[in-house]
Amino acid sequence: MSSNHKITQKTIICSLLMIFAINSAKAQTWWFGVSGAGNLNYYSGTTQRLDNSYFVPKAFHNGTGIKPYGSILMEYNSDKIFGFILNAAYDGRGGEFDDVMAPCNCPATLKTNLSYIALEPSLRINIGNASPWYFFMGPRVGFNLGKDYNYTQLYQQDRDGTFSAVDKTVFSGQIGLGYDMIISSPESKTSVALSPFVSYHPYFGQDPRSIESLSISTARAGIALKFGKSHAKKAIKTAEIVVPNRQVEFSVRAPKIIPKNLEVSETLPLLNYVFFDEGSTAIPSRYFQLSPSEASNFKEVQLQNEQVPNMNGRSSRQMNVYYNILNIIGDRMRENPNSTIDLSGASANGIDEGKLFADEIKTYLVNAFAIDALRITTQGRLKPLIPSEQIGGTKELTLLRQGDRRVDITSNSPALALEVGGGMMKPVMIQTQIQNPLDSHLIFNVDGASNLLKSYTIDVTDNKGQVQHYGPYYTDKESISGKTVLGSNQEGEYTVTMNGITKNGAKVKKVTKVYLARQDGVIEKGYRYSVLFNFDKTKTIASYKKFLAEVVAPLIPSGATVIIHGHTDDIGSVDYNQSLSQARANETQQILENTLKESGINDVKFECYGFGENTDQAPFDNTLPEERFYNRTVVIDIVASK
């Protein structure tokens, strides 16, 4: 038996042993398929004798060529590090040598058409447990298939023939890198993968002839199409959803006394934006604009007293105050001749349109309030100073862009801007009555509702068996007015039942009792402050830390109750907004608590709620951008001890 045959036999035996060893592993995954590639062949060395009867007058040394490669393959890939690949292939190793000049000063060329039937067993090495990348390496055995050549020389007839002394079998090696892309559906019974790959075959062992010193090295790039049996899990049906192993917790916060009204001295933040409608550069009609004679009689103090009590503490009255922002700015600038403002208009349609927005406001203040034009600067921008639309954002862009089509009003004058609080405009003071304050509500805490329940309802039953039904609800916190529950009753004990349906379809029932009492003659007094947030920014609270510590905290008396409730607009998911509003409220409480402790006050009771975008609790509608901006808020109610 020849040495080449012995090498071939050893290679096949090693390959079979490798398959057997890997096949004994668990979690088998077999693939079968085909591959195609291009071989970039590099020739080096020397060849001058083409066949037994012909020597060329000048030796050839270097050359290159691109030839096809195609295989059928079998692959084993487990969830382990190692796998196995076997290719049986047509392997083209032909090319063209660099031209030489024969002694007759005649240019000569030589082309080869070497090709093989190749057997390539490789060890596959996975890069990580779940990564689609893998290395492969292993031997290559080539059985010669073609060995034709073509020689041309000027002034001489072309010569076609077959190389002599070509080895029937060559033994070499390869190393490569591949990437598996699964293109079949997860539910498909057959997995299909496209696997681009590259490999390198060094010249070791790739001397095609037993004479001279010619050798070949090859770089290969191609793609494999592989098919295997799918091991994908069946799609989980709705009824099979796994619910976390925890219980829904239910509790009710009920007021001890339901007062008649709450008289509030409210510090309402003045949003320093004026929003412009799409398709127009005019100040929208919803903003109150006065004639010069009307403006001469306007005073900010006229907005302080609310004539009609509101139900939940926020109403159109607060929005009406905001819609007087231009008149408030005009009145403040008129009363403080040294104050100045900057107007920065933003429009996605261009900086020129943004400047038109700013110039419109400047014109109004100059004409209506006789403000010196030199006290007002204007500029145009594509984006406002703090944009709502963030780079890379893709959701609800229409609403976000509505909020970015505006004029920002900024000032360094203390008469216009608050000295503490990160550049806020000086707020407006409002005296009002709240008929249905939050501290008179029953607050339902259904911890885990958003994650564990499809929905739940609340039944409130009095001692006569009469049932009030509320819901369905979906979030962790909900509230019902204590006055609504009492109705015409002066007091009563009530059984509160929460009935929920889990995402598995199971029923959940929780029961507790509460006692409610009305005192119609009691009118409580309190303070209210609001903190506004830029879009999606919990950390805006950091800029208000000084405001909360120096303005709000000193007004909280010993033994008071502080109710903090966070809200969001309706942009984004319900669950995310719920978490965001709770985070804002929690951080506000933390700042106030720390400040009070530093002052030696430790008996203040805090109640902290996040209501998200809950429409029943939202301060305003979400139709206009200014309403959405005012809904991004934390409201702080300070009620003295009862």
JOJOMO-V625724 format. One line per field, one symbol per residue. psi: psi as a letter, one per 20 degrees, with the letter a starting at -180 (. if undefined). Layout:
psi=???
This chain:
psi=prhghgggghggghghhgggghhirrlqopqqbrqqrppoppprbpphogaijppqhpqqgqrrqpqqpqrqqpqpoajahqaqpppoqpopkrapqqqrorhjkpqqqpqqlpqqoqonpqppopnrhjqiqqqqqarpppopgqkqrppqpqjqpqppapqrkpphpqobrqqrprppopirqhiqhpppqpnqqqrporipiloiqirakprpqppppaqqoqprppjqqqpprhijpppqmrqpppqpopqhporgroppopooqoolqpqqqpjqjqpqiipppqrhhhhhipphhiihophpqrgjipahghhhggijhhhggggghhiniiqqqpoopppiiqhghhhggghggggghgggjkpphiipqqrqrhqrgnqhpqpiqiqlhgghhgiinrppoqqjphhgqphqkkjqqprpppprpohmqhijqppoonpighhhqgrrrppopaijjppppqaqrirhprqpphhgghciqhrqpqppppoqpriijqqppqprqqpqppnhipoqqaqpqqpqqrpknhihhhijghgghhgggijorpjrpopppqrrajprqggghghghhgggghgggggghgghhjjojkpppppqojcjohhiphrrkgqhhghghimqppopoprp.
